Amino acid sequence: MAGTDLWTLRRDAPRMSAWDADLTGFHVLGTDGEVGVVVATSGERGRSYLVLDIGHWVFGRRVVIPARFVRDVEHSSETLHVTLSRDDVRQAPPYDEVVGHDAHRAAAEAYFGPIEARPGPSAGTLHRDVGAASEPSTST
């Protein structure tokens, strides 16, 4: 979709920090239930994405989810919410980590572009149960 950057967080998405960089192991919930588990992330500007293992549907299958679909992160329950349905994730192009992100980018954009264009839930608020000593300081 022209004008939409799928690889950057939505404006109404939670602000992410260095503390959010490793979401490996977080369970991912879509608009209608669990969609997978995070196995890798990239927070690189303009190239942010999640790699999910959706093996509970198809053995060993992984997909890449562009950052645009992140809605909320709950650190206390290690849960990440996305604005995609389970079917959206199941039908996503497979991800092969040997080939890498750049090789999958065009297929992901062709698949996820029309999904971004349709109406969906807005992004939420970042929830954290963080004590003063729990989060690393990020003074700038």
N, CA, C and O atoms as a MOPAC input file, in Angstrom:
PM7 MOZYME 1SCF
protein

 N      0.84600 1    -1.18100 1     0.00000 1
 C      0.00000 1     0.00000 1     0.00000 1
 C      0.88400 1     1.23400 1     0.00000 1
 O      1.76600 1     1.36300 1     0.84900 1
 N      0.66500 1     2.12900 1    -0.92600 1
 C      1.48200 1     3.33400 1    -1.03700 1
 C      1.32100 1     4.20600 1     0.20000 1
 O      0.20800 1     4.40100 1     0.69000 1
 N      2.42600 1     4.72500 1     0.69700 1
 C      2.36800 1     5.64000 1     1.82300 1
 C      2.35900 1     4.96600 1     3.18800 1
 O      2.43100 1     5.64600 1     4.21100 1
 N      2.27200 1     3.64200 1     3.21700 1
 C      2.26000 1     2.93400 1     4.48800 1
 C      3.56800 1     2.18000 1     4.64500 1
 O      3.96600 1     1.42600 1     3.75700 1
 N      4.22900 1     2.38100 1     5.76300 1
 C      5.46700 1     1.67500 1     6.04600 1
 C      5.15700 1     0.52400 1     6.98900 1
 O      4.96900 1     0.73500 1     8.18700 1
 N      5.10300 1    -0.67400 1     6.46500 1
 C      4.76400 1    -1.84300 1     7.27300 1
 C      5.83200 1    -2.18400 1     8.30500 1
 O      5.55700 1    -2.89300 1     9.27300 1
 N      7.03400 1    -1.69000 1     8.10600 1
 C      8.16400 1    -2.08800 1     8.94200 1
 C      8.45100 1    -1.10000 1    10.06800 1
 O      9.50200 1    -1.16800 1    10.70500 1
 N      7.51300 1    -0.17900 1    10.31200 1
 C      7.62400 1     0.80100 1    11.38200 1
 C      6.37500 1     0.71300 1    12.24000 1
 O      5.27700 1     0.50800 1    11.72100 1
 N      6.53100 1     0.86700 1    13.54800 1
 C      5.36900 1     0.83000 1    14.44100 1
 C      4.34200 1     1.88600 1    14.05600 1
 O      4.69700 1     2.96100 1    13.57300 1
 N      3.08200 1     1.57700 1    14.27100 1
 C      2.00800 1     2.53100 1    14.02400 1
 C      2.15500 1     3.72300 1    14.96700 1
 O      2.73700 1     3.60100 1    16.04500 1
 N      1.63000 1     4.86700 1    14.55800 1
 C      1.70200 1     6.05900 1    15.42200 1
 C      0.97800 1     5.85500 1    16.73500 1
 O      1.39600 1     6.39500 1    17.75900 1
 N     -0.11500 1     5.07300 1    16.72600 1
 C     -0.87700 1     4.85500 1    17.95400 1
 C     -0.42000 1     3.61000 1    18.71000 1
 O     -1.05800 1     3.20800 1    19.68200 1
 N      0.67800 1     3.00000 1    18.27300 1
 C      1.22200 1     1.82800 1    18.96200 1
 C      2.01600 1     2.27600 1    20.18100 1
 O      2.39000 1     3.44300 1    20.29400 1
 N      2.26900 1     1.34000 1    21.09100 1
 C      3.06300 1     1.69900 1    22.26700 1
 C      4.47500 1     2.08800 1    21.86200 1
 O      5.03000 1     1.53900 1    20.91100 1
 N      5.04600 1     3.02200 1    22.57700 1
 C      6.43800 1     3.38900 1    22.34900 1
 C      7.30700 1     2.23500 1    22.82800 1
 O      7.16300 1     1.76800 1    23.95700 1
 N      8.19100 1     1.78700 1    21.98400 1
 C      9.07000 1     0.68800 1    22.33600 1
 C     10.42300 1     1.26800 1    22.73000 1
 O     10.80600 1     2.34200 1    22.26700 1
 N     11.13200 1     0.56100 1    23.57400 1
 C     12.44100 1     1.01800 1    24.02700 1
 C     13.42500 1    -0.13600 1    23.90700 1
 O     13.06700 1    -1.22600 1    23.46100 1
 N     14.65500 1     0.11000 1    24.30500 1
 C     15.66400 1    -0.94200 1    24.28700 1
 C     15.22400 1    -2.10200 1    25.17800 1
 O     15.60900 1    -3.24900 1    24.94800 1
 N     14.42200 1    -1.80100 1    26.18900 1
 C     13.91800 1    -2.82400 1    27.09000 1
 C     13.04300 1    -3.82300 1    26.34900 1
 O     12.95700 1    -4.98200 1    26.75500 1
 N     12.39000 1    -3.39800 1    25.26400 1
 C     11.49900 1    -4.25500 1    24.48000 1
 C     12.24300 1    -5.04400 1    23.40500 1
 O     11.62900 1    -5.84200 1    22.69700 1
 N     13.53700 1    -4.83700 1    23.27100 1
 C     14.27500 1    -5.41200 1    22.15100 1
 C     14.18000 1    -6.92900 1    22.08800 1
 O     14.08700 1    -7.48500 1    20.99300 1
 N     14.20000 1    -7.60800 1    23.21300 1
 C     14.13600 1    -9.06700 1    23.18300 1
 C     12.79200 1    -9.53600 1    23.71000 1
 O     12.58200 1    -9.64500 1    24.91800 1
 N     11.89700 1    -9.80900 1    22.79300 1
 C     10.57100 1   -10.31300 1    23.13800 1
 C     10.48000 1   -11.81500 1    22.87500 1
 O      9.38500 1   -12.37600 1    22.84200 1
 N     11.62700 1   -12.46200 1    22.68800 1
 C     11.67600 1   -13.89600 1    22.41400 1
 C     10.94600 1   -14.66300 1    23.50500 1
 O     11.16400 1   -14.43400 1    24.69500 1
 N     10.08100 1   -15.57300 1    23.08500 1
 C      9.32300 1   -16.38400 1    24.02600 1
 C      7.95900 1   -15.81300 1    24.38200 1
 O      7.14000 1   -16.50800 1    24.98400 1
 N      7.70000 1   -14.55800 1    24.02000 1
 C      6.40100 1   -13.96200 1    24.30300 1
 C      5.33300 1   -14.65000 1    23.46000 1
 O      5.55800 1   -14.95900 1    22.29000 1
 N      4.17500 1   -14.88700 1    24.05900 1
 C      3.02700 1   -15.43000 1    23.33800 1
 C      2.35300 1   -14.28300 1    22.60400 1
 O      2.21700 1   -13.18300 1    23.14200 1
 N      1.93400 1   -14.54600 1    21.37800 1
 C      1.33000 1   -13.50600 1    20.55100 1
 C     -0.15300 1   -13.80000 1    20.38300 1
 O     -0.55300 1   -14.88200 1    19.95300 1
 N     -0.96500 1   -12.78800 1    20.74100 1
 C     -2.41000 1   -12.89700 1    20.59900 1
 C     -2.87000 1   -12.01000 1    19.46300 1
 O     -2.49500 1   -10.84000 1    19.38200 1
 N     -3.68100 1   -12.57100 1    18.59100 1
 C     -4.29000 1   -11.81100 1    17.51400 1
 C     -5.65400 1   -11.31400 1    17.95400 1
 O     -5.98300 1   -11.36600 1    19.13900 1
 N     -6.43700 1   -10.84000 1    17.02300 1
 C     -7.75200 1   -10.29600 1    17.33700 1
 C     -8.73500 1   -11.38000 1    17.75800 1
 O     -9.76900 1   -11.08000 1    18.35500 1
 N     -8.42100 1   -12.64300 1    17.45200 1
 C     -9.34200 1   -13.72700 1    17.78000 1
 C     -8.66100 1   -14.90700 1    18.47300 1
 O     -9.15600 1   -16.03100 1    18.39500 1
 N     -7.54500 1   -14.67300 1    19.14100 1
 C     -6.89300 1   -15.73700 1    19.90100 1
 C     -5.40200 1   -15.81500 1    19.64600 1
 O     -4.83000 1   -14.97400 1    18.95300 1
 N     -4.77100 1   -16.84900 1    20.22400 1
 C     -3.32600 1   -17.00300 1    20.12800 1
 C     -2.90800 1   -17.33300 1    18.69900 1
 O     -3.53900 1   -18.14200 1    18.01900 1
 N     -1.82200 1   -16.68100 1    18.25700 1
 C     -1.33500 1   -16.89900 1    16.89900 1
 C      0.05600 1   -17.51800 1    16.85100 1
 O      0.44800 1   -18.04800 1    15.81100 1
 N      0.81000 1   -17.46900 1    17.93800 1
 C      2.14700 1   -18.05600 1    17.92400 1
 C      3.01100 1   -17.54700 1    19.04100 1
 O      2.53500 1   -16.92000 1    19.98700 1
 N      4.31000 1   -17.82900 1    18.91600 1
 C      5.31000 1   -17.44100 1    19.90500 1
 C      6.44000 1   -16.72300 1    19.17900 1
 O      6.86900 1   -17.15200 1    18.10800 1
 N      6.91600 1   -15.63500 1    19.76200 1
 C      8.01800 1   -14.86600 1    19.17200 1
 C      9.31400 1   -15.67500 1    19.29000 1
 O      9.68300 1   -16.12500 1    20.37500 1
 N      9.99900 1   -15.85200 1    18.15100 1
 C     11.29200 1   -16.54400 1    18.16000 1
 C     12.43600 1   -15.60000 1    17.80400 1
 O     13.59900 1   -15.91400 1    18.05700 1
 N     12.11400 1   -14.44300 1    17.22000 1
 C     13.14500 1   -13.45500 1    16.88800 1
 C     12.47400 1   -12.10600 1    16.65900 1
 O     11.29900 1   -12.03300 1    16.30100 1
 N     13.24200 1   -11.04300 1    16.87200 1
 C     12.74500 1    -9.69400 1    16.63200 1
 C     13.84400 1    -8.86500 1    15.97600 1
 O     15.03200 1    -9.17500 1    16.06900 1
 N     13.40700 1    -7.80900 1    15.31600 1
 C     14.34300 1    -6.81200 1    14.81500 1
 C     13.73900 1    -5.45200 1    15.09200 1
 O     12.60600 1    -5.18200 1    14.69200 1
 N     14.47000 1    -4.60200 1    15.76300 1
 C     14.00800 1    -3.26000 1    16.05000 1
 C     14.70800 1    -2.22100 1    15.19500 1
 O     14.66200 1    -1.02700 1    15.48800 1
 N     15.35600 1    -2.68400 1    14.13700 1
 C     16.08600 1    -1.77100 1    13.26500 1
 C     15.12200 1    -0.79000 1    12.60900 1
 O     14.10100 1    -1.19700 1    12.05300 1
 N     15.43600 1     0.48200 1    12.67100 1
 C     14.56600 1     1.53500 1    12.11900 1
 C     14.20900 1     1.23500 1    10.66000 1
 O     15.08100 1     1.02400 1     9.81800 1
 N     12.90300 1     1.22400 1    10.39000 1
 C     12.42400 1     0.97400 1     9.03900 1
 C     12.48300 1    -0.48200 1     8.60600 1
 O     12.16600 1    -0.80500 1     7.46100 1
 N     12.88600 1    -1.36100 1     9.51500 1
 C     12.99600 1    -2.79300 1     9.22100 1
 C     12.58600 1    -3.61600 1    10.43600 1
 O     13.12700 1    -4.69800 1    10.66200 1
 N     11.64000 1    -3.11500 1    11.21700 1
 C     11.24200 1    -3.79700 1    12.44800 1
 C     10.19900 1    -4.87500 1    12.16100 1
 O      9.24900 1    -4.66500 1    11.40700 1
 N     10.40300 1    -6.02200 1    12.77700 1
 C      9.47700 1    -7.12800 1    12.57300 1
 C      9.60900 1    -8.14400 1    13.70000 1
 O     10.53000 1    -8.08100 1    14.51500 1
 N      8.67000 1    -9.07900 1    13.72500 1
 C      8.68000 1   -10.22200 1    14.62600 1
 C      8.73100 1   -11.46800 1    13.76400 1
 O      8.12500 1   -11.50200 1    12.69300 1
 N      9.43500 1   -12.48300 1    14.20500 1
 C      9.33500 1   -13.79700 1    13.58300 1
 C      8.58700 1   -14.66900 1    14.58200 1
 O      8.99100 1   -14.79400 1    15.73900 1
 N      7.49300 1   -15.26900 1    14.12300 1
 C      6.66700 1   -16.11000 1    14.98900 1
 C      6.77900 1   -17.56700 1    14.58900 1
 O      6.84500 1   -17.90100 1    13.40600 1
 N      6.79800 1   -18.42300 1    15.58400 1
 C      6.66200 1   -19.85600 1    15.35600 1
 C      5.18300 1   -20.15500 1    15.50100 1
 O      4.61000 1   -19.97400 1    16.57600 1
 N      4.57200 1   -20.60700 1    14.43500 1
 C      3.14800 1   -20.96100 1    14.48700 1
 C      3.01400 1   -22.47600 1    14.39600 1
 O      2.03700 1   -22.99600 1    13.85700 1
 N      4.01400 1   -23.17400 1    14.93400 1
 C      4.10600 1   -24.62500 1    14.85700 1
 C      2.94700 1   -25.38100 1    15.45600 1
 O      2.75500 1   -26.55500 1    15.13800 1
 N      2.15900 1   -24.74300 1    16.32400 1
 C      1.01900 1   -25.47600 1    16.87500 1
 C     -0.06300 1   -25.69500 1    15.82100 1
 O     -0.98800 1   -26.47700 1    16.04000 1
 N      0.04300 1   -25.00500 1    14.66700 1
 C     -0.86100 1   -25.26700 1    13.54100 1
 C     -0.17300 1   -26.12300 1    12.49500 1
 O     -0.73600 1   -27.10600 1    12.01500 1
 N      1.03500 1   -25.74900 1    12.14800 1
 C      1.79800 1   -26.43900 1    11.11500 1
 C      3.19600 1   -26.66100 1    11.68300 1
 O      3.88200 1   -25.69800 1    12.02600 1
 N      3.61900 1   -27.90000 1    11.78500 1
 C      4.88800 1   -28.23500 1    12.42500 1
 C      6.04800 1   -27.42300 1    11.86500 1
 O      6.33300 1   -27.46200 1    10.66800 1
 N      6.71000 1   -26.68800 1    12.75000 1
 C      7.91600 1   -25.96600 1    12.40100 1
 C      7.74800 1   -24.76800 1    11.47700 1
 O      8.73900 1   -24.28900 1    10.92600 1
 N      6.56000 1   -24.27800 1    11.29200 1
 C      6.34300 1   -23.15500 1    10.37500 1
 C      6.57100 1   -21.82900 1    11.09200 1
 O      6.11500 1   -21.62100 1    12.21600 1
 N      7.28400 1   -20.94600 1    10.41500 1
 C      7.54200 1   -19.60100 1    10.94300 1
 C      7.09200 1   -18.57100 1     9.92500 1
 O      7.15100 1   -18.79700 1     8.71700 1
 N      6.64100 1   -17.43600 1    10.43600 1
 C      6.22800 1   -16.32600 1     9.58500 1
 C      6.80200 1   -15.03800 1    10.15300 1
 O      7.09000 1   -14.94800 1    11.34700 1
 N      6.96600 1   -14.04400 1     9.28800 1
 C      7.42300 1   -12.72400 1     9.72700 1
 C      6.20300 1   -11.80900 1     9.79700 1
 O      5.37000 1   -11.80000 1     8.89000 1
 N      6.10700 1   -11.04500 1    10.87200 1
 C      5.01900 1   -10.08800 1    11.06200 1
 C      5.64400 1    -8.69200 1    11.12100 1
 O      6.43200 1    -8.41400 1    12.02500 1
 N      5.31000 1    -7.81600 1    10.18100 1
 C      5.85500 1    -6.45400 1    10.21800 1
 C      5.43200 1    -5.70300 1    11.48700 1
 O      4.35200 1    -5.94600 1    12.02700 1
 N      6.27600 1    -4.80500 1    11.94900 1
 C      6.02900 1    -4.04100 1    13.17900 1
 C      4.71200 1    -3.26100 1    13.14000 1
 O      4.13600 1    -2.98200 1    14.19200 1
 N      4.23800 1    -2.91400 1    11.97400 1
 C      3.00700 1    -2.13200 1    11.83000 1
 C      1.82400 1    -2.77700 1    12.54400 1
 O      0.87700 1    -2.08300 1    12.91700 1
 N      1.86500 1    -4.09800 1    12.74000 1
 C      0.73200 1    -4.81700 1    13.30600 1
 C      0.83200 1    -5.01800 1    14.81500 1
 O     -0.06300 1    -5.61600 1    15.41200 1
 N      1.90300 1    -4.53000 1    15.44500 1
 C      2.01900 1    -4.61500 1    16.90700 1
 C      1.03200 1    -3.64700 1    17.53200 1
 O      1.00600 1    -2.46600 1    17.18700 1
 N      0.21500 1    -4.15300 1    18.45800 1
 C     -0.78000 1    -3.32000 1    19.12100 1
 C     -0.41900 1    -3.03300 1    20.57200 1
 O     -0.65100 1    -1.92600 1    21.05900 1
 N      0.14100 1    -4.00600 1    21.26300 1
 C      0.37500 1    -3.84900 1    22.69300 1
 C      1.38800 1    -4.89100 1    23.16700 1
 O      1.48600 1    -5.97700 1    22.59600 1
 N      2.13000 1    -4.55400 1    24.20500 1
 C      3.06400 1    -5.48500 1    24.83200 1
 C      2.77600 1    -5.50000 1    26.32000 1
 O      2.72100 1    -4.44800 1    26.95700 1
 N      2.59300 1    -6.68900 1    26.87500 1
 C      2.37700 1    -6.84200 1    28.31800 1
 C      3.52900 1    -7.66300 1    28.87400 1
 O      3.56800 1    -8.88400 1    28.72000 1
 N      4.46400 1    -6.98400 1    29.51900 1
 C      5.64400 1    -7.66600 1    30.03900 1
 C      5.31300 1    -8.59500 1    31.19200 1
 O      5.94400 1    -9.64100 1    31.34000 1
 N      4.33900 1    -8.23500 1    32.01000 1
 C      4.02700 1    -9.05300 1    33.18400 1
 C      3.54900 1   -10.44800 1    32.80000 1
 O      3.81700 1   -11.41100 1    33.51900 1
 N      2.84400 1   -10.57000 1    31.67700 1
 C      2.34400 1   -11.87600 1    31.24100 1
 C      3.10600 1   -12.40600 1    30.02300 1
 O      2.76400 1   -13.45900 1    29.48400 1
 N      4.14700 1   -11.67000 1    29.59000 1
 C      4.92600 1   -12.02700 1    28.40700 1
 C      4.01200 1   -12.29900 1    27.21300 1
 O      4.08400 1   -13.33800 1    26.55800 1
 N      3.14700 1   -11.30900 1    26.96500 1
 C      2.17800 1   -11.40000 1    25.88200 1
 C      2.31000 1   -10.18400 1    24.98600 1
 O      2.48600 1    -9.06300 1    25.46200 1
 N      2.22600 1   -10.41400 1    23.69700 1
 C      2.26600 1    -9.35300 1    22.71100 1
 C      0.97800 1    -9.46300 1    21.89300 1
 O      0.60500 1   -10.55400 1    21.46300 1
 N      0.30900 1    -8.34800 1    21.68300 1
 C     -0.94200 1    -8.33000 1    20.92700 1
 C     -0.69000 1    -7.72600 1    19.55000 1
 O      0.03100 1    -6.73700 1    19.42000 1
 N     -1.29400 1    -8.32900 1    18.52200 1
 C     -1.19600 1    -7.80900 1    17.16600 1
 C     -2.59600 1    -7.56200 1    16.61600 1
 O     -3.57700 1    -8.11000 1    17.11900 1
 N     -2.67700 1    -6.73700 1    15.58600 1
 C     -3.96300 1    -6.37400 1    14.98600 1
 C     -4.31700 1    -7.31200 1    13.82900 1
 O     -4.99600 1    -6.90700 1    12.88600 1
 N     -3.86000 1    -8.55300 1    13.90000 1
 C     -4.11200 1    -9.56000 1    12.87700 1
 C     -4.96000 1   -10.68900 1    13.44900 1
 O     -4.90200 1   -10.97300 1    14.64600 1
 N     -5.73900 1   -11.32400 1    12.59900 1
 C     -6.49400 1   -12.50100 1    13.02300 1
 C     -5.61300 1   -13.74000 1    12.90400 1
 O     -4.53300 1   -13.69200 1    12.31500 1
 N     -6.08200 1   -14.84000 1    13.46500 1
 C     -5.33400 1   -16.09500 1    13.34400 1
 C     -5.20200 1   -16.50600 1    11.88200 1
 O     -4.14400 1   -16.97500 1    11.46300 1
 N     -6.26900 1   -16.33300 1    11.10300 1
 C     -6.19200 1   -16.67600 1     9.68100 1
 C     -5.18800 1   -15.80100 1     8.94100 1
 O     -4.47900 1   -16.28400 1     8.05800 1
 N     -5.12200 1   -14.50600 1     9.29500 1
 C     -4.12500 1   -13.62200 1     8.67500 1
 C     -2.72200 1   -14.18800 1     8.87400 1
 O     -1.91500 1   -14.20400 1     7.94500 1
 N     -2.43900 1   -14.64600 1    10.07500 1
 C     -1.10400 1   -15.16300 1    10.39500 1
 C     -0.87600 1   -16.51900 1     9.72700 1
 O      0.19300 1   -16.75700 1     9.16500 1
 N     -1.85600 1   -17.39900 1     9.78300 1
 C     -1.72300 1   -18.73000 1     9.16700 1
 C     -1.42100 1   -18.64800 1     7.67700 1
 O     -0.66500 1   -19.46200 1     7.14700 1
 N     -2.01300 1   -17.66700 1     7.00200 1
 C     -1.86900 1   -17.55500 1     5.55300 1
 C     -0.66600 1   -16.72000 1     5.12000 1
 O     -0.41100 1   -16.56600 1     3.92500 1
 N      0.07200 1   -16.18300 1     6.09200 1
 C      1.25200 1   -15.36600 1     5.76800 1
 C      2.31000 1   -16.22400 1     5.08700 1
 O      2.39300 1   -17.42800 1     5.32900 1
 N      3.11500 1   -15.59900 1     4.23600 1
 C      4.19500 1   -16.35600 1     3.58300 1
 C      5.15100 1   -16.94000 1     4.62100 1
 O      5.43100 1   -16.29800 1     5.63300 1
 N      5.65300 1   -18.15300 1     4.38000 1
 C      6.58600 1   -18.76000 1     5.33800 1
 C      7.89900 1   -17.98500 1     5.39800 1
 O      8.30900 1   -17.34800 1     4.42800 1
 N      8.54300 1   -18.05400 1     6.55100 1
 C      9.81000 1   -17.37300 1     6.77800 1
 C     10.90900 1   -18.41800 1     6.92200 1
 O     10.76700 1   -19.37400 1     7.68400 1
 N     11.99100 1   -18.23500 1     6.19600 1
 C     13.15000 1   -19.12700 1     6.27300 1
 C     14.32200 1   -18.29800 1     6.78100 1
 O     14.83000 1   -17.43400 1     6.06600 1
 N     14.74800 1   -18.55700 1     8.00400 1
 C     15.80700 1   -17.74400 1     8.61100 1
 C     17.14100 1   -17.85700 1     7.87500 1
 O     17.97200 1   -16.95500 1     7.98000 1
 N     17.36000 1   -18.92600 1     7.14500 1
 C     18.60500 1   -19.07400 1     6.38900 1
 C     18.65800 1   -18.03300 1     5.26600 1
 O     19.71200 1   -17.46400 1     4.98400 1
 N     17.51600 1   -17.79700 1     4.63500 1
 C     17.43100 1   -16.83100 1     3.54400 1
 C     17.47500 1   -15.40400 1     4.09000 1
 O     18.09500 1   -14.52700 1     3.48800 1
 N     16.81500 1   -15.17000 1     5.23500 1
 C     16.84600 1   -13.86500 1     5.87900 1
 C     15.71500 1   -12.93700 1     5.48300 1
 O     14.93500 1   -13.21900 1     4.57400 1
 N     15.64900 1   -11.83100 1     6.18700 1
 C     14.54100 1   -10.88400 1     6.05500 1
 C     14.44400 1   -10.24400 1     4.67400 1
 O     13.35100 1   -10.15500 1     4.11500 1
 N     15.54800 1    -9.80500 1     4.12400 1
 C     15.50300 1    -9.08800 1     2.84300 1
 C     14.86400 1    -9.91500 1     1.73500 1
 O     14.14700 1    -9.37500 1     0.89300 1
 N     15.11700 1   -11.21100 1     1.73000 1
 C     14.54600 1   -12.07600 1     0.70000 1
 C     13.03200 1   -12.23200 1     0.86300 1
 O     12.33400 1   -12.53500 1    -0.10400 1
 N     12.52500 1   -12.02800 1     2.07000 1
 C     11.09600 1   -12.20200 1     2.33900 1
 C     10.32100 1   -10.89400 1     2.29000 1
 O      9.09000 1   -10.90200 1     2.28900 1
 N     11.01100 1    -9.80200 1     2.25100 1
 C     10.36000 1    -8.49300 1     2.36800 1
 C      9.29500 1    -8.24700 1     1.29300 1
 O      8.19400 1    -7.80200 1     1.61700 1
 N      9.59700 1    -8.52100 1     0.04100 1
 C      8.63400 1    -8.27100 1    -1.04100 1
 C      7.37500 1    -9.12800 1    -0.88000 1
 O      6.26100 1    -8.62800 1    -1.03800 1
 N      7.54700 1   -10.41300 1    -0.56700 1
 C      6.38400 1   -11.29200 1    -0.37900 1
 C      5.55200 1   -10.83500 1     0.81600 1
 O      4.32200 1   -10.84900 1     0.76000 1
 N      6.22000 1   -10.43100 1     1.89400 1
 C      5.50400 1    -9.95500 1     3.08900 1
 C      4.73400 1    -8.67400 1     2.78100 1
 O      3.59000 1    -8.51900 1     3.20800 1
 N      5.35500 1    -7.75800 1     2.04300 1
 C      4.66800 1    -6.51100 1     1.68900 1
 C      3.46800 1    -6.77400 1     0.78500 1
 O      2.42500 1    -6.13800 1     0.94100 1
 N      3.60500 1    -7.70500 1    -0.15700 1
 C      2.48600 1    -8.03900 1    -1.04300 1
 C      1.33400 1    -8.65300 1    -0.25400 1
 O      0.17100 1    -8.38800 1    -0.55900 1
 N      1.63500 1    -9.46200 1     0.74500 1
 C      0.60200 1   -10.10800 1     1.55100 1
 C     -0.00300 1    -9.15200 1     2.57800 1
 O     -1.22600 1    -9.04900 1     2.68000 1
 N      0.83600 1    -8.45400 1     3.33800 1
 C      0.34700 1    -7.63500 1     4.45100 1
 C     -0.16900 1    -6.26000 1     4.02900 1
 O     -0.95000 1    -5.65900 1     4.76600 1
 N      0.24100 1    -5.74200 1     2.86600 1
 C     -0.23200 1    -4.43400 1     2.40600 1
 C     -1.74400 1    -4.32100 1     2.36200 1
 O     -2.29700 1    -3.37500 1     2.92200 1
 N     -2.43800 1    -5.25900 1     1.71200 1
 C     -3.91400 1    -5.19200 1     1.68700 1
 C     -4.55100 1    -5.36800 1     3.06800 1
 O     -5.62100 1    -4.81800 1     3.32500 1
 N     -3.91400 1    -6.11900 1     3.94700 1
 C     -4.45100 1    -6.28400 1     5.30400 1
 C     -4.38200 1    -4.95400 1     6.04200 1
 O     -5.32600 1    -4.58600 1     6.74200 1
 N     -3.26900 1    -4.22600 1     5.89500 1
 C     -3.12200 1    -2.92000 1     6.54400 1
 C     -4.17500 1    -1.94600 1     6.03500 1
 O     -4.61500 1    -1.06700 1     6.77500 1
 N     -4.58300 1    -2.09300 1     4.77700 1
 C     -5.52400 1    -1.16100 1     4.16900 1
 C     -6.95700 1    -1.34700 1     4.67800 1
 O     -7.76900 1    -0.42700 1     4.58100 1
 N     -7.27200 1    -2.51300 1     5.21400 1
 C     -8.64200 1    -2.72800 1     5.68500 1
 C     -8.80700 1    -2.20900 1     7.11200 1
 O     -7.83300 1    -2.13700 1     7.86200 1
 N    -10.03200 1    -1.84700 1     7.49000 1
 C    -10.25500 1    -1.34700 1     8.85700 1
 C     -9.93700 1    -2.42900 1     9.88300 1
 O    -10.19500 1    -3.61000 1     9.65500 1
 N     -9.39000 1    -2.02300 1    10.98500 1
 C     -9.05800 1    -2.98000 1    12.03400 1
 C     -8.97900 1    -2.27000 1    13.36700 1
 O     -9.20200 1    -1.06200 1    13.44700 1
 N     -8.66100 1    -3.01600 1    14.41800 1
 C     -8.57300 1    -2.40200 1    15.74400 1
 C     -7.40000 1    -1.44400 1    15.83200 1
 O     -6.36700 1    -1.64900 1    15.19500 1
 N     -7.56800 1    -0.40700 1    16.61900 1
 C     -6.46500 1     0.53400 1    16.82000 1
 C     -5.45000 1    -0.09200 1    17.76300 1
 O     -5.74400 1    -1.05000 1    18.47800 1
 N     -4.27600 1     0.46100 1    17.74700 1
 C     -3.23500 1    -0.01100 1    18.65500 1
 C     -3.60700 1     0.39400 1    20.07800 1
 O     -4.41300 1     1.30100 1    20.28700 1
 N     -3.02300 1    -0.27600 1    21.03000 1
 C     -3.36200 1    -0.04000 1    22.43100 1
 C     -2.29500 1     0.72800 1    23.16900 1
 O     -1.53100 1     1.49300 1    22.58000 1
 N     -2.25500 1     0.51600 1    24.44200 1
 C     -1.32100 1     1.19000 1    25.32300 1
 C     -0.33500 1     0.17100 1    25.85300 1
 O     -0.70700 1    -0.96100 1    26.16000 1
 N      0.90500 1     0.56200 1    25.96000 1
 C      1.92500 1    -0.31900 1    26.49900 1
 C      1.70300 1    -0.47300 1    27.99300 1
 O      1.64500 1     0.51500 1    28.72500 1
 N      1.58000 1    -1.71300 1    28.44200 1
 C      1.38400 1    -1.99900 1    29.86300 1
 C      2.67100 1    -2.57600 1    30.43000 1
 O      3.28800 1    -3.45000 1    29.82000 1
 N      3.07200 1    -2.09000 1    31.58700 1
 C      4.26500 1    -2.62300 1    32.22900 1
 C      4.05100 1    -2.68900 1    33.73100 1
 O      3.52200 1    -1.75900 1    34.34000 1
 N      4.46200 1    -3.78400 1    34.30800 1
 C      4.52000 1    -3.90600 1    35.75400 1
 C      5.99900 1    -3.81100 1    36.09300 1
 O      6.68700 1    -4.82400 1    36.22100 1
 N      6.46900 1    -2.60300 1    36.23400 1
 C      7.89600 1    -2.38200 1    36.36600 1
 C      8.18500 1    -1.59700 1    37.63100 1
 O      7.62800 1    -0.52300 1    37.85800 1
 N      9.06300 1    -2.15300 1    38.44800 1
 C      9.55800 1    -1.41600 1    39.58600 1
 C     10.72900 1    -0.57200 1    39.14600 1
 O     11.26300 1    -0.78200 1    38.05700 1
 N     11.13800 1     0.36600 1    39.95400 1
 C     12.22800 1     1.27600 1    39.59100 1
 C     13.50100 1     0.52600 1    39.24000 1
 O     14.25700 1     0.97700 1    38.38000 1
 N     13.75800 1    -0.61200 1    39.88400 1
 C     14.99200 1    -1.33800 1    39.63200 1
 C     14.86800 1    -2.32100 1    38.46800 1
 O     15.87600 1    -2.87100 1    38.02400 1
 N     13.65100 1    -2.55400 1    37.96300 1
 C     13.45000 1    -3.58300 1    36.94500 1
 C     13.83500 1    -3.14600 1    35.54200 1
 O     14.31200 1    -3.95700 1    34.74900 1
 N     13.63500 1    -1.89100 1    35.23400 1
 C     13.88100 1    -1.41800 1    33.87700 1
 C     15.21900 1    -0.69800 1    33.80100 1
 O     15.52900 1     0.15500 1    34.63300 1
 N     16.01000 1    -1.05600 1    32.78500 1
 C     17.28100 1    -0.35600 1    32.63300 1
 C     17.05600 1     1.12800 1    32.36000 1
 O     16.08300 1     1.51500 1    31.71300 1
 N     17.94800 1     1.92700 1    32.85100 1
 C     17.84300 1     3.37100 1    32.63600 1
 C     18.19700 1     3.69200 1    31.18900 1
 O     19.14800 1     3.14600 1    30.62900 1
 N     17.40900 1     4.59000 1    30.59400 1
 C     17.67100 1     5.00400 1    29.20600 1
 C     17.74800 1     6.51700 1    29.15100 1
 O     17.01100 1     7.14500 1    28.39000 1
 N     18.61800 1     7.10800 1    29.93600 1
 C     18.72300 1     8.56800 1    29.93700 1
 C     19.37800 1     9.03800 1    28.65600 1
 O     20.33000 1     8.44400 1    28.15000 1
 N     18.82100 1    10.14100 1    28.14800 1
 C     19.38300 1    10.72300 1    26.92800 1
 C     19.64100 1    12.18000 1    27.12100 1
 O     20.11500 1    12.85000 1    26.20400 1

